Amino acid sequence: LMPWRSVEDNVKFGLQMQRRYNDETKDRIPHYIELVGLSGFEKSYPRELSGGMRQRVGLARALATEPSILLMDEPFAAVDALTREVMQEELARIIGKTKQTVIFITHSVDEAITLGDRIAVVTSRPGRIKEILPVPIPRPRNGREIRHLSEYTDLRDRIWELLAGETRLMARAPATTKS
């Protein structure tokens, strides 16, 4: 986020950069600010917001451009565990409302199961898809509530098995040095 811009102006920025901010698209700004739960903070600056609120501003900015696919690369990695869980629930709610296609990159197996419809387990080097696993748990999902389900534990165990195998392969790989 740009610290000199308000929440409203940060959300507007994506459309401005695409040269798509006009009378037709300006109504998206308050819509997406409300959707991410930041109504009343439109004139606030990033320094006045919590880490989770700043993440919501970034999400609103991305959604306001209405992309066909939204790429999120570990968006909750820099927030505390409680904020991360709240943001996961919020993202699931927003995706449920917007029907947005999201490619979500995470190192958290639990986060992948909570948010994903399909999970692509990727090898380390070279990065290739090792396996794609469907998430058999119906939506809406709450990360805390699904952890006791057998479908959850079975999928989590399978993903860990794939990741552990990958880790063992990496541990045996010869070290390479650059001259």
Backbone as numpy.savetxt, mean C-alpha at the origin, in Angstrom:
# Nx Ny Nz CAx CAy CAz Cx Cy Cz
5.76 14.29 0.42 4.93 15.48 0.42 5.80 16.72 0.42
5.25 17.76 -0.14 5.97 19.02 -0.16 5.58 19.82 1.08
6.55 20.10 1.95 6.23 20.71 3.24 5.63 22.11 3.13
5.86 22.80 2.04 5.34 24.15 1.87 3.93 24.17 1.29
3.41 22.99 0.98 2.05 22.91 0.44 1.10 22.34 1.49
-0.11 22.85 1.49 -1.14 22.34 2.39 -1.58 20.95 1.93
-2.39 20.29 2.74 -2.95 18.99 2.35 -3.63 19.12 0.99
-4.50 20.12 0.88 -5.24 20.35 -0.36 -4.30 20.54 -1.55
-3.28 21.35 -1.37 -2.35 21.62 -2.47 -1.47 20.41 -2.78
-1.14 19.61 -1.79 -0.38 18.38 -2.05 -1.22 17.39 -2.85
-2.51 17.28 -2.52 -3.39 16.37 -3.27 -3.57 16.87 -4.70
-3.66 18.17 -4.86 -3.83 18.79 -6.18 -2.59 18.59 -7.07
-1.43 18.46 -6.44 -0.15 18.44 -7.15 -0.08 17.37 -8.25
-0.56 16.17 -7.98 -0.50 15.10 -8.99 -1.22 15.49 -10.27
-2.40 16.06 -10.12 -3.16 16.51 -11.29 -2.45 17.67 -12.00
-1.85 18.56 -11.22 -1.13 19.68 -11.83 0.07 19.18 -12.64
0.79 18.22 -12.09 1.95 17.68 -12.80 1.56 16.99 -14.11
0.37 16.42 -14.13 -0.12 15.77 -15.35 -0.83 16.76 -16.26
-0.83 18.03 -15.86 -1.53 19.08 -16.60 -3.00 18.73 -16.80
-3.59 18.16 -15.73 -4.99 17.74 -15.79 -5.84 18.45 -14.74
-5.26 19.40 -14.03 -6.04 20.12 -13.03 -6.84 21.20 -13.73
-8.16 21.08 -13.68 -9.04 22.04 -14.35 -10.40 22.03 -13.65
-11.37 22.76 -14.20 -12.70 22.83 -13.59 -13.34 21.45 -13.46
-13.04 20.57 -14.40 -13.63 19.23 -14.40 -13.03 18.34 -13.31
-11.73 18.49 -13.04 -11.06 17.59 -12.10 -10.91 18.17 -10.69
-11.13 19.48 -10.51 -10.86 20.08 -9.20 -11.78 19.55 -8.10
-12.95 19.04 -8.46 -13.86 18.47 -7.45 -13.33 17.17 -6.86
-12.35 16.57 -7.51 -11.76 15.35 -6.97 -11.01 15.61 -5.67
-10.46 16.80 -5.53 -9.60 17.10 -4.38 -10.36 16.90 -3.07
-11.48 17.60 -2.84 -12.20 17.38 -1.58 -12.76 15.96 -1.46
-13.12 15.35 -2.59 -13.64 13.98 -2.56 -12.60 13.01 -2.00
-11.38 13.07 -2.52 -10.35 12.13 -2.07 -9.81 12.49 -0.69
-9.81 13.76 -0.33 -9.43 14.14 1.04 -10.43 13.54 2.03
-11.71 13.62 1.69 -12.74 13.02 2.55 -12.60 11.50 2.58
-12.36 10.90 1.43 -12.26 9.45 1.33 -11.16 8.89 2.23
-10.04 9.61 2.35 -8.94 9.13 3.20 -9.07 9.61 4.65
-10.19 10.27 4.97 -10.45 10.65 6.35 -9.73 11.89 6.83
-9.47 12.83 5.93 -8.75 14.04 6.33 -9.59 15.32 6.19
-10.91 15.17 6.14 -11.76 16.37 6.10 -11.47 17.20 7.35
-11.36 18.51 7.16 -11.02 19.40 8.26 -9.54 19.71 8.33
-8.73 18.98 7.55 -7.28 19.20 7.55 -6.79 19.76 6.21
-7.71 20.21 5.36 -7.35 20.67 4.02 -6.28 21.76 4.03
-6.31 22.66 4.99 -5.38 23.80 5.04 -4.16 23.51 5.91
-4.08 22.30 6.47 -2.94 21.93 7.32 -1.72 21.60 6.46
-0.55 21.74 7.07 0.71 21.44 6.40 1.27 20.13 6.93
2.09 19.43 6.14 2.62 18.13 6.56 3.23 18.13 7.96
3.91 19.19 8.35 4.54 19.24 9.68 3.51 19.19 10.81
2.26 19.51 10.49 1.19 19.52 11.49 0.45 18.18 11.57
0.86 17.23 10.75 0.16 15.95 10.65 0.99 14.81 11.23
0.32 13.76 11.67 1.01 12.55 12.12 1.54 11.79 10.90
2.38 10.80 11.15 2.92 9.99 10.05 1.82 9.31 9.26
0.82 8.77 9.95 -0.29 8.11 9.26 -1.10 9.08 8.42
-1.30 10.29 8.94 -2.04 11.30 8.19 -1.27 11.71 6.94
0.04 11.82 7.06 0.85 12.16 5.88 0.74 11.06 4.83
0.71 9.80 5.27 0.53 8.69 4.33 -0.81 8.81 3.61
-1.83 9.23 4.34 -3.16 9.40 3.74 -3.17 10.50 2.68
-2.42 11.57 2.94 -2.32 12.65 1.95 -1.70 12.11 0.66
-0.63 11.34 0.80 0.01 10.74 -0.38 -0.93 9.82 -1.13
-1.73 9.06 -0.39 -2.70 8.17 -1.02 -3.77 8.98 -1.75
-4.27 10.03 -1.11 -5.27 10.88 -1.76 -4.72 11.51 -3.03
-3.47 11.95 -2.99 -2.84 12.55 -4.18 -2.78 11.53 -5.31
-2.38 10.30 -4.99 -2.29 9.26 -6.02 -3.68 8.91 -6.56
-4.65 8.77 -5.69 -6.01 8.41 -6.13 -6.66 9.51 -6.95
-6.36 10.77 -6.64 -6.98 11.89 -7.35 -6.66 11.88 -8.84
-5.53 11.29 -9.21 -5.18 11.22 -10.63 -5.94 10.09 -11.33
-6.65 9.27 -10.54 -7.44 8.14 -11.03 -6.65 7.27 -12.01
-5.54 6.72 -11.54 -4.72 5.85 -12.40 -5.42 4.51 -12.64
-5.09 3.85 -13.73 -5.67 2.52 -13.97 -5.07 1.50 -13.00
-3.81 1.68 -12.64 -3.14 0.82 -11.66 -2.37 1.71 -10.70
-2.52 1.44 -9.42 -1.79 2.19 -8.40 -0.68 1.30 -7.86
0.56 1.75 -7.97 1.72 1.01 -7.47 2.10 1.58 -6.11
2.12 0.71 -5.10 2.48 1.13 -3.74 3.66 0.29 -3.28
4.81 0.91 -3.14 6.03 0.21 -2.75 6.30 0.44 -1.26
5.93 -0.53 -0.46 6.09 -0.49 1.00 5.64 0.84 1.60
4.38 1.24 1.37 3.94 2.55 1.82 3.86 2.70 3.34
3.77 1.60 4.07 3.61 1.69 5.52 4.87 1.28 6.28
5.97 1.16 5.59 7.22 0.70 6.22 7.75 1.69 7.26
7.48 2.96 7.09 8.08 3.97 7.97 7.16 4.40 9.12
6.06 3.69 9.33 5.17 4.05 10.43 5.18 2.95 11.49
4.74 3.30 12.70 4.73 2.33 13.79 3.69 1.23 13.54
3.76 0.16 14.31 2.92 -1.03 14.08 1.43 -0.72 14.15
1.01 0.08 15.12 -0.40 0.41 15.25 -0.89 1.23 14.07
-0.12 2.24 13.68 -0.48 3.07 12.53 -0.51 2.22 11.27
0.42 1.30 11.14 0.46 0.41 9.98 -0.83 -0.40 9.88
-1.28 -0.95 11.01 -2.50 -1.75 11.00 -3.72 -0.89 10.65
-3.79 0.30 11.22 -4.89 1.21 10.91 -4.86 1.58 9.43
-3.68 1.87 8.89 -3.56 2.23 7.48 -3.94 1.07 6.57
-3.62 -0.15 6.98 -4.03 -1.32 6.19 -5.55 -1.40 6.12
-6.20 -1.20 7.26 -7.67 -1.22 7.28 -8.24 -0.11 6.42
-7.65 1.08 6.51 -8.11 2.21 5.71 -7.92 1.95 4.22
-6.76 1.42 3.85 -6.50 1.13 2.45 -7.49 0.10 1.93
-7.76 -0.94 2.71 -8.72 -1.97 2.30 -10.11 -1.35 2.11
-10.50 -0.45 3.01 -11.80 0.23 2.89 -11.84 1.08 1.62
-10.79 1.84 1.37 -10.74 2.73 0.21 -10.74 1.93 -1.09
-9.95 0.87 -1.14 -9.92 0.03 -2.34 -11.28 -0.61 -2.58
-11.93 -1.01 -1.48 -13.27 -1.57 -1.60 -14.26 -0.59 -2.21
-14.12 0.69 -1.84 -15.02 1.72 -2.38 -14.68 2.09 -3.81
-13.39 2.24 -4.11 -12.98 2.74 -5.43 -12.81 1.63 -6.47
-12.65 0.40 -6.00 -12.37 -0.76 -6.88 -11.06 -0.56 -7.64
-10.15 0.19 -7.05 -8.85 0.50 -7.64 -7.98 -0.75 -7.71
-7.32 -0.97 -8.83 -6.33 -2.04 -8.95 -5.03 -1.54 -8.33
-4.48 -2.32 -7.40 -3.27 -1.92 -6.69 -2.24 -3.03 -6.77
-1.02 -2.67 -7.11 0.12 -3.59 -6.96 0.83 -3.09 -5.71
0.83 -3.94 -4.69 1.31 -3.55 -3.37 2.55 -4.36 -3.04
3.67 -3.68 -2.87 4.92 -4.36 -2.55 5.14 -4.29 -1.05
5.40 -5.45 -0.45 5.63 -5.50 0.99 6.55 -6.66 1.32
7.26 -6.54 2.44 8.05 -7.64 2.96 7.30 -8.34 4.09
6.09 -7.89 4.39 5.29 -8.45 5.47 4.30 -9.47 4.91
4.47 -10.72 5.31 3.55 -11.78 4.87 2.14 -11.48 5.36
2.01 -11.06 6.61 0.69 -10.76 7.17 0.00 -9.63 6.41
0.75 -8.59 6.06 0.20 -7.47 5.30 -0.26 -7.94 3.92
0.53 -8.78 3.28 0.17 -9.30 1.95 -1.14 -10.08 2.01
-1.29 -10.92 3.02 -2.51 -11.73 3.14 -3.70 -10.84 3.46
-3.51 -9.87 4.33 -4.60 -8.98 4.72 -5.10 -8.15 3.55
-4.20 -7.64 2.72 -4.58 -6.70 1.67 -4.75 -7.32 0.29
-4.10 -8.45 0.03 -4.05 -8.96 -1.33 -5.18 -9.88 -1.73
-5.42 -9.94 -3.03 -6.28 -10.96 -3.62 -5.42 -12.10 -4.15
-4.23 -11.72 -4.62 -3.22 -12.69 -5.07 -1.88 -12.21 -4.55
-1.03 -13.17 -4.19 0.29 -12.83 -3.67 1.33 -13.44 -4.59
2.19 -12.59 -5.12 3.30 -13.05 -5.96 4.55 -13.09 -5.08
5.08 -14.29 -4.88 6.32 -14.44 -4.13 7.45 -14.29 -5.14
8.35 -13.36 -4.87 9.40 -13.00 -5.82 10.76 -13.46 -5.30
11.58 -14.01 -6.21 12.93 -14.44 -5.84 13.81 -13.22 -5.61
14.93 -13.46 -4.91 15.83 -12.35 -4.58 16.58 -11.84 -5.79
17.47 -12.66 -6.33 18.29 -12.23 -7.47 18.49 -13.38 -8.41
18.11 -13.27 -9.60 17.37 -12.14 -10.17 15.92 -12.18 -9.69
15.29 -11.02 -9.64 13.92 -10.92 -9.18 12.95 -11.50 -10.20
12.44 -12.67 -9.89 11.46 -13.34 -10.75 10.31 -13.83 -9.88
9.14 -13.95 -10.48 8.01 -14.47 -9.73 8.20 -15.97 -9.55
8.27 -16.38 -8.30 8.46 -17.79 -7.97 7.12 -18.52 -7.98
6.10 -17.88 -7.42 4.77 -18.48 -7.38 3.74 -17.40 -7.10
2.56 -17.57 -7.68 1.44 -16.67 -7.40 0.39 -17.48 -6.66
0.02 -16.98 -5.49 -0.93 -17.69 -4.64 -2.20 -16.86 -4.46
-3.37 -17.46 -4.68 -4.61 -16.73 -4.41 -4.85 -16.65 -2.90
-5.50 -15.59 -2.46 -5.87 -15.46 -1.06 -7.33 -15.92 -0.94
-7.57 -17.08 -0.29 -8.90 -17.67 -0.27 -9.83 -17.12 0.81
-9.47 -16.02 1.41 -10.26 -15.46 2.51 -11.15 -14.35 1.95
-12.47 -14.44 2.18 -13.38 -13.44 1.61 -13.18 -12.05 2.21
-13.55 -11.05 1.43 -13.53 -9.66 1.88 -14.91 -9.32 2.44
-15.00 -8.35 3.31 -13.92 -7.54 3.87 -13.10 -8.35 4.87
-11.83 -7.99 4.97 -10.90 -8.68 5.87 -10.34 -7.71 6.88
-10.17 -8.20 8.08 -9.49 -7.46 9.14 -8.32 -8.32 9.57
-7.12 -7.77 9.51 -5.91 -8.53 9.81 -5.94 -9.23 11.15
-6.49 -8.56 12.17 -6.55 -9.18 13.51 -7.56 -10.31 13.55
-8.64 -10.19 12.81 -9.72 -11.18 12.89 -9.47 -12.42 12.04
-8.65 -12.31 11.00 -8.46 -13.47 10.11 -7.32 -14.37 10.53
-6.49 -13.93 11.47 -5.28 -14.69 11.82 -5.57 -16.06 12.42
-6.76 -16.27 12.94 -7.09 -17.57 13.52 -7.68 -18.55 12.50
-7.98 -18.09 11.30 -8.58 -18.95 10.28 -7.56 -19.93 9.72
-8.02 -21.15 9.44 -7.10 -22.16 8.88 -6.60 -21.74 7.50
-7.45 -21.06 6.71 -7.03 -20.60 5.39 -5.86 -19.62 5.51
-5.92 -18.79 6.54 -4.85 -17.82 6.79 -3.55 -18.53 7.16
-3.63 -19.41 8.13 -2.41 -20.08 8.59 -1.83 -20.99 7.51
-2.69 -21.64 6.73 -2.20 -22.48 5.63 -1.45 -21.64 4.60
-2.04 -20.50 4.22 -1.41 -19.63 3.23 -0.12 -19.03 3.79
-0.16 -18.59 5.03 1.03 -18.02 5.66 2.15 -19.05 5.71
1.83 -20.28 6.07 2.84 -21.34 6.12 3.43 -21.60 4.74
2.58 -21.60 3.70 3.06 -21.84 2.34 4.00 -20.72 1.89
3.63 -19.49 2.18 4.49 -18.36 1.80 5.82 -18.44 2.53
5.79 -18.72 3.82 7.03 -18.85 4.60 7.90 -19.97 4.06
7.26 -21.05 3.65 8.01 -22.18 3.06 8.74 -21.72 1.79
8.04 -20.98 0.94 8.66 -20.47 -0.29 9.79 -19.49 0.03
9.56 -18.61 0.98 10.57 -17.61 1.35 11.77 -18.26 2.02
11.52 -19.25 2.87 12.63 -19.93 3.56 13.50 -20.66 2.54
12.88 -21.29 1.56 13.64 -21.96 0.50 14.49 -20.97 -0.27
13.94 -19.81 -0.53 14.67 -18.76 -1.24 15.84 -18.25 -0.40
15.61 -18.09 0.88 16.67 -17.62 1.79 17.80 -18.63 1.87
17.45 -19.91 1.92 18.49 -20.95 1.95 19.32 -20.91 0.67
18.67 -20.71 -0.47 19.40 -20.62 -1.75 20.35 -19.43 -1.74
19.89 -18.30 -1.23 20.73 -17.09 -1.19 21.92 -17.29 -0.25
21.71 -18.01 0.84 22.79 -18.23 1.81 23.89 -19.10 1.22
23.52 -19.99 0.30 24.51 -20.88 -0.32 25.16 -20.27 -1.55
24.59 -19.18 -2.05 25.13 -18.57 -3.28 26.52 -17.99 -2.99
27.44 -18.16 -3.93 28.78 -17.59 -3.73 28.73 -16.07 -3.72
29.53 -15.50 -2.88 29.61 -14.03 -2.81 30.28 -13.51 -4.07
29.77 -12.42 -4.57 30.39 -11.80 -5.75 30.99 -10.48 -5.33
32.10 -10.16 -5.92 32.74 -8.87 -5.65 32.95 -8.14 -6.95
32.89 -6.85 -6.85 33.14 -6.02 -8.04 34.54 -5.46 -7.94
35.26 -5.49 -9.06 36.61 -4.93 -9.03 36.62 -3.53 -9.57
